[in-house]
Amino acid sequence: LRRWQEVHGDEDRLLLNDNLGADVDTSDVSNNLTRLPENNDAAFRNTPAEQEEDEREATAQFTHGPSEEPNSSDINSRFLNMGDLVELEFNRSDTPNIVAVFVRRVAGLAQLYTMQGRWVHLMEKRVQYAIPGWVTEDMVTPLLQHLPGAEVMETSMDELLEQAYLKDMSVPREVAAPLVSRMLQFDAEAKEIYRKHASTLDNAHQLLAHETDLRYGSLVSTATTLLRTPADKLPVTALFAVRQALTNAGFAFSIDRRSHRVTGYLQIRSKEQVRMVEQVRGWLREWQDDLAMTATLSEEQRRKHRTKRGAAYVYNFVNKARAIIRKSREDRDPTVWGTLGPSKVRIPITPEQDCVRVTQQETFNAQDTELVRFIEGWSLSLLFKGLRRLIALPPLLLQATGMYENHELNAKTGMLMLQELGTILPYEDRLKFDSHLLLPSSQHSKPLQNLMSSLLDMSTNHDLKDSMAELRHDWGSMPVFCIDDASAHEIDDGFSIEPAAGGTDGPREWWVHVHIANPTAFFERNHPLAKMARHMGESIYMPERAYMMLPRWSTQRHFSLGSNRPCLTFSARLDAKGRMLEHKIRSGIIRRVLRLTPKEVAVVLEKAEEMKEEHPEITLIVGGEVPPERQGKSALSDVTPAMADQLKMLHRLSEQRRGVRRAAGGLFFETNRPEIKVWQSHKAPGLAWDQPFRKGWRRVEGDPVIQMKTRRFVNWFTPAKDPVRPLVTEMMLLASEVAATWCKARAIPAVFRGSVRHPDRMPSDQFLQEVLLPAAAKDPKGETPMHIGLRYLETFGSTALSTSPFKHKIVGLDAYGKVTSPLRRYGDMILHWQIEAALREEARTGRSLVTDKKVEDVDRRFLPFSANVLNTIIVGLQPREKMISRSKSYSEMFWISQLLFRAHHFGETALPFGKTLRAYVHDDFSGHATFGWGLGCFIMDLNVTGTLMQEVGSQQVTAKMGDVWECEIEQVDCYKRVVILKAVRLLERAEDGPG
């Protein structure tokens, strides 16, 4: 338990509005022991805003995963098991947190039994703290016959509610007594530890925080510091007591609720930031008191009344803000859709001028600036989430301006106010203000900003030295094909091919070489470049700008693949059926590089016609003419007939490799996401770098040019017609298989990936035989129906990380470790460092490291990362990767929303459909209909995501996964990054399948 706590400990308060006590929400039916929902499972959900966020997170995670390795839509990859102890948190009241035991999953919800003798159901990801295996299943199993099962939750809730009025629905006391007694004892021991250390725990922030910088920690590291007890001596009750102290500290500590139960990480906010929040809170209290007092005074008394300093600050700010907002509305209209309307000034984008013009006027003093920061923290960074006393204050400022009478006084309107003040741009995506995404330019962390500055200074004074120089193999004149878009700035990978030994009459064999950029040979894991890479986790590409894991000067001048550049080469000897017969890894240097675009490769393969999609490309533009693309130098004319034959052979082998993976159970689908680009300048896509302006009013005239290229929605599981993308995918997967297999044979720990099954899903093999294949047999084209394919995808579970290779059923490989993008993924860099160290060790000793022993049984001290260190890294790496994947999707969805917002609500361009459109429902969340939010869907005419509302007036719309509905656009909400649809009528309903 202690070891698990080290990795998965917990902190802070969750926005959990699930109903666990009679004092939480009187709208629910209750008796003295058991809570029941008012209508089906609606009461088990969170607030509407959080339900909407859950919907978008699931959609973003599901639709943005790369086709060769789809991510699970689950946010936490670690599932609760029977007997785990969990903490339940209350945010609508001051009710202390309580503990409960996880029983099982029922109708998609976690069923828990609390220390108060009540059963409750809630979404599993709401649990932010858990101790696995706290009691054995034998202690929990006797409760099962007294708890509602799935059939009751799904079909008989009305009957269950009726019974709750008439009789006690709780588990008999004698059955639950042993379990309740254990939980009460745990709670009492934790409270006793808190009491003994109260003076220290209540002062936790002062003891742990830095004066000006953000700090990080875990529950265990925090507990060892506060209680002055070694980690291996800390009982779980002590960890729980410390957790209570951090929760009680409120704003001083922060967790990322999307991954905290897995990582146990927490942020310790600086003393300076906490003082700022408390100071502004004090001003607002004085202001509220002053408003209340002056409301009862006569005019004579008001003239004599002396306003306190803090209240005066607020009065002055409100007056200034009101005047600025009035000026702003001369150019831009406010909307209720989460953003300002377009500028009434149109500025054409030309080589001589940008399409946006900014002017600013400094009118704010230091106190105004602090109030602006306070609104930012509430509406952009969501720093006050779950802190009721703080979150109630900013709406009062909005109300006091008198400018938002027709708006809900929520965080969305808070962002609108910041846009009108000019603090942020009128088209700013709030994603970059996420305090847990922690982009280097986000101003959340001063040490991170300092590191970024030092890396920029290093561009002209670096200390890069090739640690593999003596071992590099010169690939000479062998052609290396690098296939990427012409706009790609960094090239990670390329591949080549040569014949292997084979008899004239026997089967032919080939060596396929995948050459990967090799930055890790030039700096060690503690170098500043490595520190930034570890913090970032990945490069983050957004339409408006890119946040690079490694600075561009390093990749473009030194590491990106090109002629006479270093590489790490992963080689596989393949037979004519694509089976790997032998493999090896070498450091090298490539001399002859040919950069080709996918369309150029299709020409070489004589498959250009296959690149033409069945549905024509749709282009939508708002804001003016799109600047012409800069065309890079094409290498197509350099491709000789011999090179063309090599590419054709690589293509044939990639098709065979695809068959090998399919036979191993690999899953194939393609989402064909839209391409979205944004321009402010004629020179290149993207926006200028910008920081919040907190000194007064900033006026932004004009708007960016936005372009979306897309095609109509098609079944993801229809065989792909693109002949080039599978070629690149298979080469990358081959290199990843070689890397993992090579390391496994040498007992080298690294970051490997495999799949873990969801405990409550039908096994994928069973689903394939019983559901998918029969459904495909009924299809006229023999294709997998989309809704069946999505359910099949769920049966594969999640991708998990480990320090040793294990089977990845989704990609159909027994060993898999990503190595093909070390310029933009930290996990790939780790594998490169480990492999390079092993290559140097083999060269030093003259012996192979191949062994049949396990990692723990061999001496691997020459490696830069031990298995224990990697286990610690992995805990945070996977959630970070998921956050980045989700952020990329959110960014794309934001700019798609901006384009459709300007098109639909302001008529800047015609949409390629009439009044109505078609929507394919991909959501299968049965509870949606009962709690007022919509179902996730794809707008088929544009292949973009939307949300289908399930209430049209007073009518309830019963939509199901696989449906096609005729819809109208109700609104485009840029704050939530969602297109909200109103159902008109059902067009198609897919045939159901079990599972």
C-alpha positions, -999 to +999 in steps of 0.1 A: +000+000+000+028+024+009+045+018-025+012+024-043+006+055-023+040+068-033+028+067-069-010+073-066-016+094-035-041+122-036-050+157-026-075+186-028-112+188-034-132+174-064-162+192-078-184+163-068-221+171-067-231+135-065-256+131-037-243+114-007-261+130+022-295+145+031-278+178+036-265+180+001-295+183-021-331+181-008-345+175-042-336+138-039-356+111-023-339+099+008-343+078+039-321+075+070-295+053+054-299+052+016-298+079-010-318+074-042-320+096-072-351+114-082-352+101-118-330+072-129-294+082-125-296+120-130-288+126-094-255+108-097-241+133-122-223+166-118-234+201-126-245+207-162-213+226-169-192+197-158-214+172-177-208+192-209-170+192-201-171+155-197-188+151-230-162+172-248-133+156-231-145+121-241-151+133-277-118+150-279-099+121-265-117+096-287-115+114-320-079+128-318-060+096-311-037+085-340-052+056-359-023+033-351-029+037-314-063+050-304-066+062-268-093+052-245-120+078-238-116+071-201-096+099-185-082+078-157-066+046-170-065+028-136-098+011-127-112+007-092-116-029-079-138-044-053-124-036-018-106-004-027-111+024-002-121+057-017-127+092-005-160+110-013-160+148-014-187+174-010-186+208-026-221+221-022-217+222+016-191+222+043-197+185+050-164+168+058-152+142+033-160+106+041-146+072+031-163+044+012-155+011-003-158+003-040-182-025-046-187-029-083-197-011-115-234-009-122-249+005-154-217+024-161-214+039-126-193+030-096-213+015-067-198+024-034-207+017+003-200+045+027-188+046+063-223+059+071-239+027+059-252+041+027-248+029-009-242+055-036-235+055-073-213+080-091-190+082-121-157+064-114-135+093-125-150+115-098-131+095-072-098+114-067-083+093-039-082+055-036-063+029-016-064-003-037-070-037-020-078-021+013-101-050+022-106-084+006-135-092-017-148-116+010-157-086+032-176-069+004-193-098-014-220-103+013-234-069+005-241-076-031-275-093-026-288-062-008-276-036-033-294-027-066-279-044-096-276-033-132-310-046-142-326-024-115-306+007-124-314+004-160-351-007-160-367-006-125-356+027-109-391+040-106-401+009-087-371+012-065-379+048-057-414+039-048-401+012-024-378+037-008-408+057+005-422+026+022-394+006+036-357+007+046-336-001+015-303-002+034-280-033+037-289-051+070-268-038+098-254-072+108-242-078+072-225-044+068-211-041+103-176-056+097-170-033+068-185-002+084-165-008+115-132-010+095-140+023+078-150+041+110-117+028+126-098+042+096-115+075+099-109+078+136-072+070+133-068+096+106-085+122+127-063+114+157-032+118+136-046+152+124-053+162+159-017+154+171-002+173+142-028+201+138-005+230+142+018+217+114-010+205+091-030+237+094+001+256+085+010+233+056+011+259+029+035+282+047+058+253+053+058+239+018+053+269-006+079+290-023+076+328-020+072+335-057+074+302-076+049+274-083+061+241-067+051+205-073+048+175-050+030+143-042+009+133-012+038+111+000+065+138-004+042+163+013+034+139+042+071+130+048+079+168+050+051+178+072+051+148+096+089+143+095+085+106+089+102+085+062+079+073+034+082+037+043+070+045+079+039+064+069+006+045+075-022+052+050-042+069+077-014+095+080-015+101+043-053+105+045-049+130+074-024+150+053-048+149+024-075+165+047-051+193+056-044+200+019-081+200+011-088+224+040-062+248+026-084+254-004-068+276-031-032+271-017-030+236-033-042+224-067-047+191-084-055+181-120-088+162-116-084+146-150-055+124-138-048+130-101-060+096-088-034+080-110-005+104-106-010+117-071+006+150-082-003+184-067+007+219-073+017+241-044+009+277-053+033+304-043+028+325-012+027+356-034-002+342-054-022+331-024-017+365-008-029+382-039-061+361-040-067+368-003-060+405-007-085+408-036-110+387-017-106+412+012-113+442-011-144+425-025-157+419+010-151+455+020-169+465-012-199+442-004-201+456+031-199+492+018-227+485-007-249+471+020-242+500+044-247+528+019-279+513+007-295+523+040-279+558+043-295+591+035-279+614+010-264+635+038-250+604+054-235+592+021-217+625+017-201+620+051-194+583+046-158+573+042-153+543+020-126+518+030-095+516+008-103+481-005-139+490-014-127+522-032-104+501-053-133+480-065-156+510-071-129+526-093-122+494-112-159+489-119-163+524-132-132+521-155-143+487-167-178+500-176-164+528-197-140+505-215-167+480-223-189+508-238-160+518-260-154+482-270-190+478-281-186+505-307-166+480-327-177+446-315-210+433-303-211+410-272-228+376-276-241+349-254-221+323-273-188+326-254-170+352-275-173+387-289-187+392-324-164+400-354-149+434-357-169+460-377-136+471-392-124+447-420-087+448-428-076+428-459-046+405-453-018+415-478+020+412-480+022+447-466-002+445-437-018+420-412-055+416-410-055+426-373-046+460-359-040+465-322-040+498-302-038+500-264-043+526-237-029+523-202-056+533-177-053+507-150-034+511-118-018+482-098-050+474-079-070+473-112-045+448-125-049+426-095-087+426-100-082+416-136-059+388-126-086+376-102-112+375-130-086+357-152-080+330-125-118+325-123-128+325-159-098+314-179-076+292-157-105+279-135-083+283-104-112+286-081-130+255-092-146+238-062-139+267-039-174+281-032-163+312-012-140+323-040-161+314-070-190+334-058-171+367-059-162+375-096-198+374-108-205+403-085-181+424-105-198+416-137-231+425-122-218+458-108-208+470-143-244+468-154-233+456-188-243+420-187-279+420-177-289+395-205-260+371-197-255+344-172-230+356-147-207+326-151-171+320-162-181+323-199-193+358-193-162+365-173-141+356-204-164+379-225-156+408-201-119+402-204-123+403-242-141+436-240-115+450-217-088+439-242-071+418-215-072+389-240-078+389-277-114+387-289-107+353-305-084+339-278-086+302-269-087+298-231-068+265-235-034+282-231-044+294-196-048+258-183-026+258-152-020+221-155-011+221-192+014+247-180+027+259-214+061+278-211+044+310-222+014+308-198+030+328-170+020+302-144+056+292-135+086+316-132+112+288-132+097+275-164+098+309-180+135+312-169+143+278-184+127+288-217+147+320-217+180+301-211+173+277-240+168+307-263+201+321-252+217+287-258+211+289-295+243+307-301+263+291-272+254+255-270+275+225-258+262+198-281+286+169-286+279+136-304+282+107-278+278+082-306+303+097-331+327+067-330+299+042-336+280+057-365+275+037-396+277+057-428+247+049-450+265+064-480+245+068-512+215+047-500+183+068-507+163+077-476+127+087-482+112+112-458+075+116-464+057+145-449+037+176-457+056+204-474+049+227-444+066+203-419+094+222-401+110+192-384+116+158-399+117+129-375+119+099-397+127+084-431+131+049-445+151+029-470+153-006-483+179-030-497+178-067-507+188-093-481+204-127-488+181-150-506+184-179-530+176-173-567+147-198-565+138-192-528+117-165-513+130-130-515+139-110-484+147-074-478+163-052-451+140-023-443+157+005-425+138+032-405+161+061-398+151+083-369+164+117-358+189+113-330+189+144-306+196+124-275+231+115-287+240+152-282+228+158-246+222+138-214+190+135-195+198+164-171+207+189-198+184+220-200+171+207-233+161+174-216+145+193-187+122+212-210+114+181-230+104+163-198+082+192-187+065+195-220+061+157-227+053+164-263+053+193-288+018+208-289+007+218-323-023+242-324-037+261-354-027+295-339+008+285-328+031+256-319+046+250-285+078+230-292+092+204-269+127+212-282+135+248-294+134+252-332+170+263-333+181+229-321+158+208-343+162+228-375+200+235-373+211+202-357+187+173-352+160+173-380+167+145-405+185+157-436+216+150-457+247+145-436+227+144-404+229+118-376+203+092-371+194+061-351+184+033-375+160+005-367+163-023-392+142-054-399+148-083-423+114-091-438+102-120-460+078-116-488+048-119-464+061-091-442+072-113-413+102-101-394+131-126-395+159-106-379+164-071-365+191-047-354+197-011-343+226+011-353+237+047-349+244+062-383+246+091-405+225+095-437+238+112-468+211+110-495+177+123-483+147+128-505+118+148-490+085+139-507+049+149-500+022+122-498+008+133-531+043+130-547+047+095-533+013+085-548+025+097-582+057+076-578+036+046-568+013+052-598-016+054-574-025+091-577-060+082-587-065+063-554-057+095-535-089+110-548-116+106-522-151+095-530-163+127-515-148+160-528-129+183-505-149+211-489-132+244-481-147+270-459-131+304-453-140+334-432-121+367-428-108+372-464-085+356-489-061+329-478-024+338-484-008+314-510+012+285-495+049+286-497+061+258-519+092+240-508+116+224-532+103+192-545+125+161-548+101+144-572+124+151-601+153+134-583+135+101-580+151+077-604+134+045-617+155+025-592+142+046-564+107+043-576+110+005-575+123+008-539+093+028-529+069+003-546+086-025-528+083-007-495+046-001-503+041-039-510+058-048-478+038-023-458+006-040-471+020-074-460+029-059-426-007-047-423-018-082-429+005-095-402-010-071-377-045-079-388-039-116-383-027-107-347-059-089-340-049-053-348-076-028-352-078-004-383-098+027-386-093+063-399-110+094-386-101+118-414-101+149-392-106+183-409-076+205-414-079+240-398-056+269-404-055+305-391-037+336-405-030+370-390+000+377-413+005+370-450+039+354-442+028+322-426-002+305-408-006+312-371-011+342-348+014+365-333+026+356-298+005+374-273+002+379-235-027+393-215-028+431-214-037+441-179-028+478-179-060+491-194-079+490-227-067+472-258-087+476-290-084+449-316-097+458-351-100+431-377-101+393-373-079+364-384-085+345-416-097+310-408-098+281-433-111+246-429-106+219-454-127+188-448-147+160-465-181+146-456-182+121-428-176+085-437-176+053-417-142+051-398-140+014-405-144+016-443-111+004-459-088+034-464-082+044-500-051+065-492-021+043-504+005+065-487-006+068-451-006+031-445+030+030-459+042+056-434+022+041-405+036+006-411+072+018-412+068+036-379+052+006-363+079-016-376+106+006-360+086+006-327+084-032-328+121-035-335+130-012-306+108-030-281+120-065-292+156-054-291+153-040-256+134-070-244+161-094-255+186-073-235+165-067-204+166-030-209+138-011-191+122+018-211+088+032-219+068+005-236+031+005-245+004-022-245-033-025-241-053-033-209-089-045-211-117-026-194-129-049-166-166-045-176-164-049-213-169-080-234-136-096-244-126-083-279-123-118-293-158-127-281-172-094-294-156-100-328-172-134-332-206-127-317-212-092-328-189-076-353-185-104-379-223-111-380-230-074-384-204-070-412-219-101-430-252-083-431-237-051-446-242-049-484-205-040-488-193-064-461-180-034-440-182-030-402-210-007-393-197+024-375-216+020-343-205-017-340-169-007-348-170+019-320-182-007-295-156-031-307-129-004-301-141-001-265-135-038-259-098-033-264-096-011-234-068+015-228-032+019-238-010+016-208+027+022-202+052-002-186+090-005-182+089-039-199+072-048-233+038-065-233+011-072-259-006-043-276-038-058-290-050-026-306-020-024-330-015-062-331+021-063-318+036-084-291+061-057-282+057-020-289+078+011-279+075+044-296+108+056-310+100+075-342+094+110-329+122+120-305+120+156-317+085+160-303+079+132-278+098+127-245+088+090-242+106+084-275+137+103-262+139+079-232+140+049-254+168+065-275+189+073-244+185+037-232+193+022-266+223+044-271+237+035-237+233-002-245+250+002-279+280+020-262+282-007-236+282-035-262+309-017-281+330-011-249+328-048-238+327-064-272+298-086-260+262-087-267+238-078-239+212-104-250+201-124-220+173-146-208+173-130-174+148-104-161+157-067-156+159-071-119+184-099-122+210-082-144+234-053-139+222-023-159+239+005-141+253+019-173+217+030-184+207+066-178+173+054-164+167+026-139+135+007-139+125+024-106+131+059-121+111+050-152+082+038-131+081+072-115+083+090-149+056+068-164+031+077-137+030+113-150+039+107-186+008+089-198-017+115-183+004+142-197+003+126-232-035+123-229-038+159-218-018+170-248-039+149-272-070+163-257-056+199-259-048+195-296-083+184-303-098+212-281-077+237-301-089+224-334-125+223-321-121+259-309-111+273-343-137+252-361-162+267-337-149+302-344-153+296-382-188+282-378-197+310-353-188+337-378-205+318-407-237+308-389-244+337-366-228+365-387-231+352-423-194+356-432-196+326-456-222+302-468-223+267-453-225+238-477-260+228-466-294+244-464-313+251-433-308+215-420-279+191-418-273+155-409-258+143-376-245+108-368-248+100-331-216+083-318-225+086-281-238+056-262-243+071-228-277+060-217-279+085-188-277+116-210-314+118-216-320+122-179-297+150-169-303+175-196-271+175-217-268+163-252-253+134-271-220+135-290-224+134-327-206+141-360-220+167-384-219+145-415-219+174-440-186+187-425-171+158-405-169+179-374-181+171-339-213+185-324-238+180-296-274+169-303-297+183-276-323+158-264-350+183-256-368+202-283-392+225-265-410+202-241-404+171-263-378+146-253-357+132-282-348+096-278-315+092-298-293+061-299-258+053-309-257+048-347-287+071-354-287+096-382-308+127-375-318+157-395-309+187-374-306+225-373-277+245-358-291+259-325-259+278-317-221+277-319-206+281-285-169+292-287-163+291-250-173+254-249-159+247-283-191+230-294-217+232-322-251+226-305-278+210-327-315+208-325-331+176-337-357+178-364-364+142-373-349+107-373-335+097-407-319+063-400-316+039-370-288+013-370-297-022-361-286-030-326-261-056-316-254-070-281-225-057-260 
